[in-house]
Amino acid sequence: MRTRLYVIPASHPATTAALMLDYKGIEYKRTDLMPVVSKGVLRAAGFPRVTVPAIKIGDEKVQGSREIARALDRIQPEPPLFPADPDKRAAVEDAERFGDEQLQHPIRQLLWWGIKRDKTVLRSYSEGAKMGVPIGLAIKTGGPLVALSARFNEATDDTARAALAALPDLLDRVDAYIADGTIGGEQPNAGDFQIATSIALALTLDDLKPLIEPRPCGALARRIAPNYPGHMPPTLPPAWLPAPAVA
Ligand SMILES: N[C@@H](CCC(=O)N[C@@H](CS)C(=O)NCC(=O)O)C(=O)O
């Protein structure tokens, strides 16, 4: 079936969709979009909203990482992204919802906070992407796009500090999902794909690595989303950082 996935390079929910397509063995073409510009392209392609991931699969258009998980299971049931047992499915859906609604955004805000300070890191986050313009040029001329993205995502000092303050509890919750077997099993599910990409993106920020790497969620991210692109050297004020977890 003809399938095209629309992504912004290094977008964590877009990587969730890519990993789920790979897991299902569905071949697809990828369209890499620049942030902000992505909104117009998605609208022009007929999607109802302005965020990635979005896919065209056959004649269907599906947008949103959670919607895509369900569409993929419907279109190609094997291997499944959700358990057949209703209680287990409800637990995976709860983890997936948490990943989408609570975990994704603070990590996104910390990323844009850092990019705002040093947009040269965009080169590493765009590794392997085909943006239609040379990445050096995109970086040189990308100031306004970065400023707009930071504003769109409300990546301010206050929200970055709030994201950092919330991080230990968010990581505890992921570790709890792993401990109770909701995610982290031998066969990955939609919860694994949803959550691991946010953790993998967070691991590209050197400031966050010591908080995450010793935890079970760090190992999960490395297993489910290896080779995640991007690297941000230390940039956050040390006074804002929570204390690393005690091993
Ligand atoms: N919760 C949505 C989030 C989608 C989302 O916010 N995607 C971001 C990229 S991570 C986006 O498209 N932003 C638009 C932009 O940066 O211009 C999902 O999981 O699909």
The ligand as an ORCA input file, in Angstrom:
! r2SCAN-3c Opt
* xyz 0 1
  N       0.717     14.999     20.574
  C       0.865     15.073     19.158
  C       1.985     16.073     18.996
  C       2.288     16.524     17.683
  C       3.270     17.702     17.722
  O       3.136     18.666     18.511
  N       4.261     17.653     16.821
  C       5.215     18.723     16.708
  C       6.614     18.169     16.436
  S       7.221     17.245     17.819
  C       4.847     19.628     15.527
  O       4.391     19.164     14.502
  N       5.077     20.944     15.675
  C       4.843     21.883     14.631
  C       6.016     22.797     14.423
  O       7.041     22.648     15.105
  O       5.929     23.688     13.560
  C       1.214     13.688     18.575
  O       1.700     12.831     19.313
  O       0.958     13.478     17.384
*
